[in-house]
Amino acid sequence: MVKLNEKNEHLGGILRDMGRVMVAFSGGVDSAVVLKRAKEELGDQVLAVVVDSELFRDSERDAAVELAKSLGVEVHVTEMKELEQPEIVANNPDSWYYSKKLLYTHLNKFAKEMDYPYVLDGMIKDDEADFRPGLKARTEEGIRSVLQEADFYKTDVRALAKELDLPVWNKVASCSLASRIPYGTALNAEIINRVNKAELYLQSLGFDKVRVRYHDNVARIEVAPEKITEVLFKREEIQQQLNVFGFDYVSVDLAGYRTGSMNEVIEQEQLKSNQKAFA
């Protein structure tokens, strides 16, 4: 706990030095900690910006707005049209770079108009170890990842969020719905909507941690390993409903729920390349 307190003090010092900040606010635990601490340190010199995106659920946007308001922070909602950007629609591994580049460029422009010298995001130390092309866009655009700067890992963030009495301290991580689509499959509104409906349906059945990975006419369901039996028990109704959403076949991933599973293909290809290089 002493270490967490030290990190929190460090975070506070970073924020105080900035004086006036705009926070890219998703409503998740990471950005919630940034916003809460910024409000505590800087008062009304903080603006939360929530993105209305085609690749995130409307319910996530609305929840983020309500949470920011409950923290006493001024909120601005801004719209982005990712599906009008060819580099994002292509859905290649570097599409994440273009998506973040679009976001950060948009936020920087708004920050300049509103006279906010710093734009903050919620990236944490764990993000440095994952496949994150957005880090390059973040660095190029001069966005500050204050949790990374203060050496916060996910366990630290959740512990501090609980201490700060944030209602999202144990919230399941959310991500762009594009993360459910295999690389190389072009994005469109119909595919995004199909995946979204399927996940919302499974959540309504009590599967809080769930991903529906899109493989053309096949839905690959990921739930927590201990929940797989429950999916199988409800297999007939799940199959029937996902058929209505446009999936001909429904499968269950035996490895269970995990974030970034679509990146496993990239990791396997990189491993094969390395093996060939040293053969």
BAFI-3210 file (N, C-alpha, C; in Angstrom, 3 decimals, decimal comma, padded with zeros to 6 digits):
// residues 279
n [1|2|3|4|5|6|7|8|9|10|11|12|13|14|15|16|17|18|19|20|21|22|23|24|25|26|27|28|29|30|31|32|33|34|35|36|37|38|39|40|41|42|43|44|45|46|47|48|49|50|51|52|53|54|55|56|57|58|59|60|61|62|63|64|65|66|67|68|69|70|71|72|73|74|75|76|77|78|79|80|81|82|83|84|85|86|87|88|89|90|91|92|93|94|95|96|97|98|99|100|101|102|103|104|105|106|107|108|109|110|111|112|113|114|115|116|117|118|119|120|121|122|123|124|125|126|127|128|129|130|131|132|133|134|135|136|137|138|139|140|141|142|143|144|145|146|147|148|149|150|151|152|153|154|155|156|157|158|159|160|161|162|163|164|165|166|167|168|169|170|171|172|173|174|175|176|177|178|179|180|181|182|183|184|185|186|187|188|189|190|191|192|193|194|195|196|197|198|199|200|201|202|203|204|205|206|207|208|209|210|211|212|213|214|215|216|217|218|219|220|221|222|223|224|225|226|227|228|229|230|231|232|233|234|235|236|237|238|239|240|241|242|243|244|245|246|247|248|249|250|251|252|253|254|255|256|257|258|259|260|261|262|263|264|265|266|267|268|269|270|271|272|273|274|275|276|277|278|279]
n.u [000,831|002,030|003,652|001,738|000,640|002,829|003,041|000,627|001,027|003,084|001,709|-000,101|001,672|002,610|000,253|-000,336|001,767|001,061|-001,262|-003,583|-005,825|-007,005|-008,938|-009,023|-011,753|-013,056|-014,658|-013,856|-011,917|-009,233|-009,076|-010,910|-009,648|-007,601|-009,155|-010,517|-008,380|-007,213|-009,253|-009,254|-006,751|-006,638|-009,059|-011,497|-010,085|-010,149|-011,216|-013,388|-013,404|-015,521|-015,756|-017,928|-018,317|-018,360|-017,492|-017,780|-020,046|-023,168|-024,146|-021,847|-020,722|-022,727|-022,671|-020,113|-020,321|-022,182|-020,739|-018,538|-019,871|-020,872|-018,574|-018,161|-017,053|-016,643|-018,060|-017,491|-018,844|-017,657|-017,696|-016,604|-015,839|-014,934|-015,428|-015,366|-012,806|-010,411|-008,033|-008,607|-010,914|-009,852|-008,781|-006,285|-003,314|-001,974|-004,060|-004,945|-003,140|-003,846|-006,419|-006,017|-004,443|-006,248|-008,005|-006,312|-005,323|-007,681|-008,455|-006,316|-006,645|-009,067|-008,348|-006,516|-008,193|-009,747|-007,961|-006,425|-003,512|-002,566|-003,297|-004,639|-004,406|-005,516|-003,607|-001,668|001,075|001,008|000,166|002,379|003,516|001,868|000,491|000,438|-000,114|-001,091|000,461|002,540|001,203|000,254|002,639|003,602|001,684|001,955|000,490|-000,210|000,429|-000,319|-000,585|001,143|003,487|003,618|004,092|002,002|000,392|-002,190|-003,214|-002,526|-004,055|-006,717|-006,754|-006,341|-008,559|-010,622|-010,059|-010,551|-013,219|-014,501|-017,074|-016,502|-014,381|-013,962|-014,753|-015,317|-012,925|-013,339|-013,356|-012,678|-015,153|-014,152|-012,078|-013,027|-013,004|-011,357|-008,043|-007,660|-010,223|-012,502|-013,968|-017,375|-020,553|-022,581|-021,360|-020,176|-022,477|-023,720|-021,985|-022,083|-024,812|-024,878|-023,088|-024,318|-026,651|-025,649|-024,582|-026,930|-027,770|-026,226|-023,489|-020,907|-018,184|-017,392|-016,740|-017,548|-016,216|-015,810|-016,112|-016,791|-019,456|-019,445|-019,650|-017,465|-017,417|-016,186|-015,929|-015,477|-013,466|-014,737|-017,330|-017,945|-019,274|-021,811|-022,539|-022,715|-024,829|-026,880|-026,929|-028,751|-030,666|-028,907|-027,654|-029,894|-030,633|-028,329|-028,275|-030,405|-029,226|-027,549|-025,475|-024,422|-023,207|-022,169|-019,611|-017,665|-014,928|-012,459|-010,305|-011,175|-012,288|-010,337|-008,442|-007,468|-007,235|-007,293|-004,850|-003,167|-002,691|-000,946|001,244|001,917|002,684|004,896|006,547|006,978|008,390|010,695|011,691|012,300|014,279|016,389|016,868]
n.v [-001,213|001,160|001,597|002,058|004,425|006,086|006,118|007,337|009,853|010,720|010,806|012,848|015,017|015,232|015,991|018,428|019,996|020,381|021,976|022,670|020,661|018,429|015,550|012,516|010,700|007,600|006,299|003,983|002,161|003,063|005,643|006,848|007,011|008,789|011,075|011,573|012,044|014,225|016,093|016,342|017,494|019,737|021,015|023,054|023,255|021,259|019,271|016,861|014,805|013,006|010,518|010,067|007,332|005,225|002,714|001,966|001,189|002,916|002,943|002,831|005,315|007,012|006,230|007,049|009,822|010,361|009,475|011,233|013,632|013,071|013,211|015,826|017,158|019,125|018,205|017,286|016,117|014,576|013,800|011,066|009,687|006,850|004,873|006,153|006,383|005,094|003,725|002,776|001,257|-000,790|-002,538|-003,646|-004,680|-002,218|-000,492|000,209|002,107|004,223|004,703|005,615|007,796|009,412|009,956|011,280|013,457|014,794|015,414|017,030|019,233|020,255|020,793|022,847|024,856|025,293|026,108|024,307|023,128|020,521|017,173|014,272|010,707|007,324|005,306|002,605|000,986|-001,726|-001,691|-001,281|-003,712|-005,079|-005,567|-002,594|-000,380|002,140|003,494|004,675|006,657|008,127|009,133|010,639|012,652|013,932|013,325|012,911|010,230|009,847|007,917|005,916|007,382|007,667|005,115|003,181|000,090|-002,261|-003,529|-001,650|000,529|-000,381|-000,807|001,802|003,071|001,818|002,715|005,401|005,348|004,959|003,991|002,297|000,689|-002,059|-002,648|-004,457|-004,558|-002,608|-002,426|-001,262|-002,297|-003,194|-004,830|-007,373|-008,384|-010,257|-009,491|-008,058|-008,468|-006,352|-003,548|-002,757|-001,156|-003,052|-005,470|-004,686|-004,049|-006,536|-008,061|-006,511|-006,753|-009,490|-009,734|-008,078|-009,506|-011,888|-010,816|-010,105|-012,546|-012,984|-013,212|-011,504|-011,036|-011,243|-011,992|-011,790|-013,125|-012,397|-014,386|-014,364|-016,182|-017,431|-017,334|-016,893|-017,556|-016,130|-016,675|-016,433|-019,121|-020,718|-020,310|-021,583|-024,066|-023,228|-021,788|-023,888|-025,279|-023,567|-023,684|-024,148|-022,039|-019,904|-020,478|-020,284|-017,553|-016,192|-017,058|-015,577|-013,096|-013,302|-015,145|-018,254|-020,386|-021,279|-021,160|-022,152|-020,805|-022,689|-021,828|-019,698|-016,439|-013,644|-010,686|-009,125|-011,386|-011,637|-010,693|-012,776|-014,199|-012,544|-012,671|-015,385|-015,475|-013,798|-015,349|-017,584|-016,322|-015,562|-018,087|-019,099|-017,342|-018,033|-020,619]
n.w [000,000|000,669|-001,533|-003,518|-002,544|-002,886|-005,663|-006,254|-005,135|-006,787|-009,229|-008,622|-008,407|-011,052|-012,364|-011,069|-011,957|-014,579|-014,621|-016,229|-017,930|-020,515|-020,637|-022,295|-022,180|-021,504|-019,737|-018,603|-016,101|-016,051|-017,348|-015,700|-013,219|-013,896|-014,519|-012,097|-010,296|-011,559|-011,285|-008,495|-008,065|-009,746|-009,878|-011,396|-013,720|-015,556|-018,248|-019,480|-022,291|-024,249|-026,653|-029,319|-030,979|-033,891|-033,444|-030,864|-028,196|-027,803|-025,245|-023,699|-024,207|-023,140|-020,446|-019,752|-019,960|-017,920|-015,682|-015,648|-015,164|-012,629|-011,188|-011,055|-013,195|-016,105|-019,221|-022,594|-025,592|-028,459|-031,942|-033,958|-037,133|-037,906|-039,831|-042,190|-042,899|-044,944|-044,196|-041,682|-042,067|-043,611|-041,767|-040,935|-039,095|-038,665|-038,681|-036,195|-035,475|-037,200|-036,303|-033,659|-034,309|-035,675|-033,543|-031,619|-033,073|-033,546|-030,900|-030,087|-031,764|-030,841|-028,203|-028,550|-029,547|-027,298|-025,465|-023,850|-022,614|-022,370|-023,300|-021,969|-021,711|-020,867|-020,832|-019,508|-017,727|-018,398|-021,035|-022,557|-023,047|-024,735|-028,078|-029,421|-031,582|-031,307|-029,492|-030,863|-032,332|-030,182|-029,087|-031,236|-031,379|-029,008|-026,712|-023,256|-021,196|-018,229|-016,235|-016,995|-016,777|-014,055|-013,303|-013,134|-012,995|-014,041|-011,733|-009,791|-010,619|-010,338|-007,588|-006,591|-007,722|-006,333|-003,782|-004,184|-004,378|-006,810|-008,990|-011,092|-010,485|-010,633|-013,178|-016,185|-018,748|-021,663|-025,249|-028,580|-030,876|-033,211|-032,561|-032,494|-034,969|-037,489|-038,627|-041,829|-042,680|-043,941|-042,317|-041,610|-041,062|-040,775|-039,981|-037,571|-036,123|-035,981|-034,372|-032,065|-031,271|-030,705|-028,534|-026,624|-026,228|-025,062|-022,759|-021,518|-020,669|-018,539|-018,860|-018,132|-018,724|-021,865|-025,270|-028,674|-031,341|-034,714|-037,546|-040,409|-041,293|-038,888|-035,391|-032,775|-029,515|-026,569|-023,200|-019,608|-018,391|-016,395|-017,031|-019,348|-019,373|-018,680|-020,940|-022,767|-021,645|-022,245|-024,946|-027,092|-027,133|-027,414|-029,847|-031,534|-031,271|-032,134|-034,730|-035,702|-035,673|-037,817|-037,929|-039,084|-037,877|-034,555|-032,223|-029,319|-027,701|-026,310|-024,876|-023,484|-022,243|-023,163|-023,505|-026,557|-028,234|-030,983|-031,703|-031,334|-033,622|-035,008|-033,269|-033,527|-036,213|-036,120|-034,484|-036,149|-038,196|-036,824|-036,183|-038,700|-039,426|-037,778|-038,476]
ca.u [000,000|002,939|004,079|000,608|000,573|003,921|002,661|-000,459|001,645|003,798|000,675|-000,590|002,678|002,592|-000,957|-000,202|002,715|000,388|-002,098|-004,866|-005,746|-008,153|-008,806|-009,770|-012,459|-013,857|-015,514|-013,228|-011,257|-007,984|-009,333|-011,651|-008,656|-006,963|-010,089|-010,767|-007,190|-007,055|-010,243|-008,796|-005,553|-006,734|-010,378|-012,255|-009,177|-010,179|-012,319|-013,487|-013,907|-016,027|-015,881|-019,076|-017,643|-019,106|-016,901|-018,066|-021,482|-023,773|-024,295|-020,547|-020,626|-023,652|-022,184|-018,937|-020,800|-022,791|-019,699|-017,789|-020,731|-020,961|-017,307|-018,134|-016,184|-017,301|-017,939|-017,777|-018,948|-017,220|-018,011|-015,606|-016,372|-013,847|-015,772|-015,129|-011,356|-010,009|-006,972|-009,233|-011,829|-009,056|-008,653|-004,985|-002,717|-001,646|-005,285|-005,031|-002,359|-004,640|-007,547|-005,516|-003,974|-007,457|-008,485|-005,416|-005,309|-008,978|-008,424|-005,341|-007,255|-010,065|-007,633|-005,941|-009,303|-010,267|-006,830|-005,937|-002,155|-002,249|-004,335|-004,238|-005,149|-005,492|-002,702|-000,949|002,334|000,710|-000,030|003,666|003,896|000,915|000,574|-000,249|000,331|-001,541|001,519|003,282|000,367|000,251|003,912|003,668|000,757|002,297|-000,497|000,437|-000,099|000,188|-000,513|002,425|004,555|003,663|004,387|000,802|-000,069|-003,636|-003,523|-002,442|-005,183|-007,941|-006,656|-006,556|-009,948|-011,450|-009,782|-011,191|-014,659|-015,011|-017,972|-015,998|-013,086|-013,834|-015,442|-014,657|-012,329|-014,016|-012,446|-013,348|-015,784|-013,307|-011,161|-013,660|-012,971|-010,004|-007,293|-007,856|-011,655|-012,859|-015,019|-018,537|-021,536|-023,377|-020,574|-020,059|-023,784|-023,992|-021,183|-022,608|-026,064|-024,584|-022,491|-025,328|-027,553|-024,973|-024,511|-028,265|-027,883|-025,399|-022,069|-020,346|-016,946|-017,720|-016,390|-018,001|-015,267|-016,478|-015,409|-017,764|-020,749|-019,200|-019,418|-016,637|-017,740|-015,236|-016,398|-014,557|-013,436|-015,717|-018,667|-018,114|-020,323|-023,094|-022,842|-023,141|-026,146|-027,846|-026,472|-029,828|-031,214|-027,844|-027,548|-031,080|-030,615|-027,221|-028,728|-031,233|-028,315|-026,835|-024,416|-024,899|-022,599|-021,739|-018,626|-017,179|-013,474|-012,134|-009,283|-011,874|-012,211|-009,062|-008,361|-006,438|-007,010|-007,025|-003,421|-002,411|-002,279|000,251|002,332|002,309|003,411|006,200|007,324|007,390|009,423|011,919|012,212|012,903|015,484|017,454|016,971]
ca.v [000,000|002,307|001,816|002,672|005,810|006,819|006,311|008,313|011,166|011,058|011,184|014,174|016,011|015,390|016,745|019,812|020,694|020,692|023,147|022,693|019,476|017,795|014,104|011,649|009,926|006,490|005,768|002,807|002,401|003,805|007,067|007,358|007,387|010,015|012,189|011,832|012,654|015,549|016,955|016,599|018,342|020,945|021,648|023,299|023,366|019,935|019,009|015,480|014,696|011,662|010,349|009,342|006,571|004,152|001,432|001,735|001,192|004,155|002,833|003,168|006,783|007,629|005,949|007,890|011,193|010,411|009,328|012,492|014,618|012,726|013,616|017,290|017,620|019,545|017,155|017,612|014,927|014,861|012,684|010,628|008,801|005,951|004,083|006,970|006,416|003,847|003,008|002,105|000,262|-001,914|-003,449|-004,282|-004,385|-000,806|000,311|000,748|003,355|005,267|005,001|006,467|009,042|010,204|010,399|012,234|014,674|015,441|015,966|018,131|020,392|020,795|021,330|024,133|025,803|025,548|026,560|023,303|022,832|019,099|016,160|013,071|009,477|006,401|004,176|002,174|000,286|-003,004|-001,473|-001,279|-005,085|-005,626|-005,020|-001,309|000,624|003,456|004,152|005,507|007,833|008,889|009,847|011,635|013,759|014,579|013,034|012,491|009,046|010,154|006,698|005,297|008,217|007,428|003,692|002,457|-001,119|-002,435|-003,813|-000,377|001,370|-000,882|-000,570|003,223|003,370|001,368|003,640|006,666|005,078|005,055|002,849|001,438|000,151|-003,447|-002,763|-005,256|-003,699|-002,555|-002,110|-001,047|-003,485|-003,661|-005,855|-008,687|-008,730|-010,674|-008,607|-008,338|-008,392|-004,931|-003,168|-001,991|-000,982|-004,272|-006,426|-004,132|-004,154|-007,946|-008,431|-005,772|-007,377|-010,803|-009,557|-007,541|-010,611|-012,782|-010,098|-010,175|-013,880|-013,030|-013,371|-010,155|-011,069|-011,968|-011,462|-012,561|-012,907|-012,549|-015,134|-014,415|-016,706|-018,130|-016,544|-017,598|-016,953|-016,238|-016,327|-016,929|-020,593|-021,338|-020,056|-022,314|-025,068|-022,526|-021,513|-025,149|-025,592|-022,692|-023,661|-024,118|-020,686|-019,029|-020,775|-019,756|-016,097|-015,725|-017,288|-014,412|-011,973|-013,492|-016,147|-019,602|-021,329|-020,692|-021,997|-021,666|-020,881|-023,422|-021,089|-018,745|-014,990|-012,962|-009,501|-009,158|-012,715|-011,507|-010,412|-014,022|-014,572|-011,756|-013,214|-016,653|-015,185|-013,271|-016,479|-018,361|-015,547|-015,669|-019,456|-019,215|-016,509|-018,701|-022,021]
ca.w [000,000|000,676|-002,903|-004,211|-002,090|-003,531|-007,067|-006,271|-004,906|-008,024|-010,194|-008,236|-008,762|-012,515|-012,711|-010,582|-012,837|-015,844|-014,363|-016,949|-018,772|-021,150|-020,477|-023,207|-021,162|-022,026|-018,696|-018,024|-014,828|-016,216|-017,578|-014,550|-012,211|-014,382|-014,393|-010,679|-009,695|-012,163|-010,636|-007,131|-008,059|-010,583|-009,778|-012,627|-014,862|-016,173|-019,171|-019,961|-023,659|-024,539|-028,096|-029,867|-032,028|-034,557|-033,067|-029,449|-027,916|-027,312|-023,794|-023,119|-024,299|-022,180|-019,095|-019,538|-019,735|-016,591|-014,668|-015,595|-014,495|-011,207|-010,579|-011,037|-014,272|-017,339|-020,234|-023,992|-026,448|-029,811|-032,836|-034,925|-038,168|-038,299|-041,013|-043,386|-043,088|-045,621|-043,471|-040,540|-042,632|-044,109|-040,633|-040,857|-037,789|-038,503|-038,612|-034,841|-035,489|-037,858|-035,437|-032,579|-034,921|-035,896|-032,235|-030,970|-033,883|-033,275|-029,541|-030,053|-032,426|-029,920|-027,040|-028,956|-029,630|-025,953|-024,650|-022,904|-023,075|-022,291|-023,484|-021,246|-021,955|-019,736|-021,025|-018,310|-018,002|-019,052|-022,460|-023,233|-023,364|-025,688|-029,428|-029,310|-032,561|-030,868|-028,733|-031,812|-032,594|-028,945|-028,974|-032,312|-031,116|-027,740|-025,671|-022,027|-020,507|-016,888|-015,434|-017,355|-016,228|-012,610|-013,126|-012,737|-013,662|-013,870|-010,327|-009,069|-011,023|-009,705|-006,137|-006,335|-008,071|-005,213|-002,679|-004,536|-004,405|-008,172|-009,214|-012,174|-010,074|-011,077|-014,458|-017,218|-019,768|-022,954|-026,345|-029,852|-031,442|-034,314|-032,046|-032,647|-036,394|-037,869|-039,510|-043,242|-042,978|-043,941|-041,380|-042,058|-039,992|-040,617|-039,200|-036,220|-035,483|-035,722|-033,208|-030,913|-030,849|-030,133|-027,213|-025,712|-025,908|-024,125|-021,487|-020,905|-020,082|-017,340|-019,173|-018,081|-019,504|-023,090|-026,580|-029,827|-032,428|-036,005|-038,592|-041,489|-040,823|-037,633|-034,180|-031,790|-028,224|-025,470|-021,853|-018,586|-018,435|-015,499|-017,573|-020,606|-019,172|-018,685|-022,354|-023,379|-021,097|-022,928|-026,337|-028,084|-027,250|-027,922|-031,280|-032,217|-031,301|-032,972|-036,103|-036,047|-035,898|-039,071|-037,844|-039,401|-036,938|-033,288|-031,538|-028,032|-027,605|-025,092|-024,128|-022,631|-022,462|-023,010|-024,348|-027,590|-028,800|-032,415|-031,879|-031,222|-034,977|-035,289|-032,463|-034,117|-037,445|-035,733|-033,993|-037,313|-038,891|-036,038|-036,307|-040,028|-039,458|-037,059|-038,918]
c.u [000,860|003,364|002,977|000,478|001,656|003,596|001,564|000,074|002,388|002,820|000,152|000,387|002,728|001,413|-000,854|000,730|002,068|-000,547|-003,470|-004,836|-007,098|-007,917|-009,672|-010,444|-013,370|-014,866|-014,999|-012,440|-009,994|-008,235|-010,133|-010,704|-007,957|-007,880|-010,330|-009,584|-006,939|-008,021|-009,792|-007,645|-005,766|-008,109|-011,062|-011,373|-009,063|-011,407|-012,267|-014,065|-014,260|-016,271|-017,116|-018,567|-018,551|-018,648|-017,041|-019,570|-021,951|-023,893|-022,988|-020,344|-021,482|-023,182|-020,973|-019,348|-021,369|-021,747|-018,902|-018,590|-020,801|-019,687|-017,155|-017,265|-017,022|-017,027|-018,277|-017,811|-018,577|-017,399|-016,834|-016,242|-015,255|-014,145|-015,756|-013,636|-010,883|-008,977|-007,531|-010,149|-011,072|-008,804|-007,392|-004,391|-002,388|-002,874|-005,470|-004,232|-003,205|-005,853|-007,133|-005,025|-005,162|-007,958|-007,609|-005,304|-006,565|-008,960|-007,458|-005,904|-008,257|-009,403|-007,035|-007,025|-009,783|-009,180|-006,501|-004,557|-001,802|-003,494|-003,822|-005,057|-004,971|-004,568|-001,897|000,286|002,099|000,612|001,282|004,075|002,996|001,190|-000,246|000,312|-000,071|-000,498|002,323|002,509|000,331|001,502|004,017|002,830|000,986|001,267|000,242|-000,296|000,396|000,254|000,763|003,580|004,727|003,799|003,192|000,549|-001,552|-004,005|-003,473|-003,664|-006,467|-007,914|-006,917|-007,996|-010,899|-011,291|-010,466|-012,710|-015,255|-015,861|-017,477|-014,705|-012,868|-014,537|-014,632|-014,147|-013,139|-013,002|-013,281|-013,939|-015,008|-012,358|-011,743|-013,542|-011,544|-009,336|-007,481|-009,311|-012,092|-014,037|-016,182|-019,562|-022,321|-022,643|-020,477|-021,368|-024,108|-023,247|-021,739|-023,884|-025,808|-024,006|-023,504|-026,309|-026,916|-024,802|-025,855|-028,521|-026,996|-023,919|-021,432|-019,056|-017,199|-017,206|-017,013|-017,086|-015,931|-015,580|-016,399|-019,103|-020,625|-018,973|-018,611|-016,795|-016,614|-015,930|-015,350|-014,608|-014,489|-017,157|-018,945|-019,226|-021,706|-023,517|-023,372|-024,535|-027,235|-027,614|-027,608|-030,390|-030,180|-027,687|-028,693|-031,011|-029,503|-027,479|-029,553|-030,350|-027,459|-025,682|-025,006|-024,401|-022,113|-020,779|-018,240|-015,665|-013,099|-011,028|-009,910|-011,638|-010,797|-009,052|-007,263|-006,229|-006,768|-005,551|-002,575|-001,919|-001,002|001,451|002,832|003,115|004,806|007,111|007,842|008,514|010,751|012,544|012,889|014,242|016,669|017,613|018,284]
c.v [001,256|002,641|002,491|004,132|006,662|007,102|007,370|009,730|011,642|011,528|012,578|015,270|016,283|016,262|018,201|020,627|021,107|021,888|023,137|021,572|019,098|016,290|013,388|010,591|008,872|005,977|004,488|003,169|003,249|005,306|007,679|007,784|008,679|011,214|012,567|012,545|014,041|016,541|017,323|017,594|019,696|021,611|021,821|023,515|022,028|019,819|017,545|015,498|013,244|011,574|009,528|008,627|005,513|002,777|001,131|001,841|002,550|004,128|003,167|004,684|007,449|007,430|006,820|009,328|011,324|010,320|010,626|013,565|014,349|013,101|015,135|017,898|018,037|018,512|017,709|016,309|015,322|013,619|012,371|009,624|007,886|005,207|004,896|007,046|005,094|003,042|002,253|000,987|-000,976|-002,958|-004,298|-003,994|-002,913|000,097|000,907|002,041|004,481|005,660|005,934|007,806|009,971|010,782|011,503|013,539|015,496|016,117|017,143|019,403|021,069|021,438|022,699|025,204|026,234|025,967|025,591|022,860|021,351|018,247|014,871|011,875|008,537|005,210|003,897|001,369|-001,042|-002,859|-001,508|-002,680|-005,715|-005,036|-003,736|-000,298|002,037|004,205|005,093|006,791|008,732|009,751|010,947|012,861|014,426|014,397|012,516|011,297|009,101|008,917|005,922|006,074|007,986|005,940|002,887|001,248|-001,300|-002,714|-002,544|000,486|000,923|-000,629|000,890|003,619|002,954|002,298|004,986|006,551|005,296|003,823|001,876|000,736|-001,292|-003,699|-003,603|-004,326|-003,760|-002,168|-001,873|-002,356|-004,020|-004,759|-007,259|-009,211|-009,132|-009,649|-009,047|-008,362|-006,945|-004,672|-002,508|-001,995|-002,258|-005,293|-005,966|-004,308|-005,603|-008,421|-007,772|-006,415|-008,712|-010,673|-009,026|-008,634|-011,530|-012,121|-010,163|-011,532|-014,042|-013,228|-011,987|-010,048|-011,904|-011,227|-012,383|-012,198|-013,288|-013,302|-015,416|-014,948|-017,498|-017,130|-017,399|-016,891|-017,202|-015,798|-016,834|-018,460|-021,265|-021,153|-020,869|-023,356|-024,436|-022,166|-022,774|-025,550|-024,796|-022,676|-023,526|-022,706|-019,704|-019,224|-020,135|-018,234|-015,568|-016,026|-016,099|-013,210|-012,148|-014,467|-017,536|-020,625|-020,585|-021,661|-021,351|-021,867|-021,526|-022,756|-020,033|-017,300|-014,474|-011,767|-009,709|-010,501|-012,662|-011,214|-011,669|-014,499|-013,834|-012,332|-014,532|-016,444|-014,647|-014,388|-017,324|-017,652|-015,644|-017,038|-019,659|-018,462|-017,217|-020,158|-022,264]
c.w [000,000|-000,741|-003,716|-003,814|-002,739|-004,997|-007,182|-006,050|-006,149|-009,094|-009,890|-008,605|-010,250|-012,927|-012,269|-011,471|-014,154|-015,713|-014,992|-017,977|-019,372|-021,067|-021,509|-022,341|-021,777|-021,017|-018,096|-016,779|-014,980|-016,384|-016,428|-013,434|-012,624|-014,154|-012,937|-010,031|-010,265|-011,520|-009,224|-007,099|-008,735|-010,563|-011,116|-013,847|-015,608|-017,068|-019,583|-021,376|-023,937|-026,043|-028,431|-031,118|-032,614|-034,084|-031,573|-029,224|-027,419|-025,796|-023,078|-023,122|-023,238|-020,740|-018,766|-019,235|-018,321|-015,492|-014,526|-014,865|-012,997|-010,450|-010,549|-012,108|-015,479|-018,431|-021,619|-024,778|-027,865|-030,678|-033,754|-035,884|-038,675|-039,598|-042,295|-043,715|-043,698|-044,845|-042,260|-041,023|-043,106|-043,033|-040,705|-039,475|-037,586|-038,513|-037,224|-034,728|-036,067|-037,011|-034,299|-033,120|-035,168|-034,580|-031,666|-031,752|-033,619|-031,909|-029,442|-030,687|-031,490|-028,708|-027,352|-029,002|-028,254|-024,964|-023,508|-023,378|-023,090|-022,537|-022,851|-021,697|-020,764|-019,915|-019,763|-018,707|-018,716|-020,563|-023,235|-023,687|-024,420|-027,065|-029,460|-030,310|-032,161|-030,066|-029,631|-032,107|-031,371|-028,818|-030,020|-032,001|-029,762|-026,642|-024,440|-021,402|-019,071|-015,981|-015,744|-016,718|-014,727|-012,278|-012,614|-013,637|-013,350|-012,411|-009,480|-009,352|-010,328|-008,192|-005,799|-006,646|-006,952|-004,019|-002,904|-004,632|-005,792|-008,476|-010,280|-011,785|-010,526|-012,406|-015,438|-018,311|-021,060|-024,023|-027,591|-030,363|-032,639|-033,863|-032,159|-034,078|-036,787|-038,790|-040,961|-043,657|-042,837|-043,001|-042,102|-040,931|-039,731|-039,749|-037,751|-035,460|-035,115|-034,467|-031,944|-030,380|-030,152|-028,732|-026,202|-025,293|-024,863|-022,757|-020,761|-020,260|-018,853|-017,589|-019,251|-018,896|-020,747|-024,316|-027,623|-030,978|-033,749|-036,982|-039,721|-040,959|-039,526|-036,506|-033,206|-030,450|-027,231|-024,183|-020,865|-018,566|-017,572|-015,993|-018,846|-020,493|-019,222|-020,112|-023,024|-022,902|-021,827|-024,437|-027,360|-028,254|-027,778|-029,423|-032,056|-032,345|-032,182|-034,443|-036,589|-036,371|-037,154|-039,038|-038,123|-038,396|-035,698|-032,608|-030,213|-027,989|-026,273|-024,278|-023,226|-022,998|-022,241|-023,940|-025,383|-028,239|-030,311|-032,689|-031,795|-032,583|-035,353|-034,554|-033,033|-035,391|-037,143|-035,239|-035,151|-038,061|-038,158|-036,146|-037,640|-040,078|-038,796|-037,446|-039,643]
res [m|v|k|l|n|e|k|n|e|h|l|g|g|i|l|r|d|m|g|r|v|m|v|a|f|s|g|g|v|d|s|a|v|v|l|k|r|a|k|e|e|l|g|d|q|v|l|a|v|v|v|d|s|e|l|f|r|d|s|e|r|d|a|a|v|e|l|a|k|s|l|g|v|e|v|h|v|t|e|m|k|e|l|e|q|p|e|i|v|a|n|n|p|d|s|w|y|y|s|k|k|l|l|y|t|h|l|n|k|f|a|k|e|m|d|y|p|y|v|l|d|g|m|i|k|d|d|e|a|d|f|r|p|g|l|k|a|r|t|e|e|g|i|r|s|v|l|q|e|a|d|f|y|k|t|d|v|r|a|l|a|k|e|l|d|l|p|v|w|n|k|v|a|s|c|s|l|a|s|r|i|p|y|g|t|a|l|n|a|e|i|i|n|r|v|n|k|a|e|l|y|l|q|s|l|g|f|d|k|v|r|v|r|y|h|d|n|v|a|r|i|e|v|a|p|e|k|i|t|e|v|l|f|k|r|e|e|i|q|q|q|l|n|v|f|g|f|d|y|v|s|v|d|l|a|g|y|r|t|g|s|m|n|e|v|i|e|q|e|q|l|k|s|n|q|k|a|f|a]
***
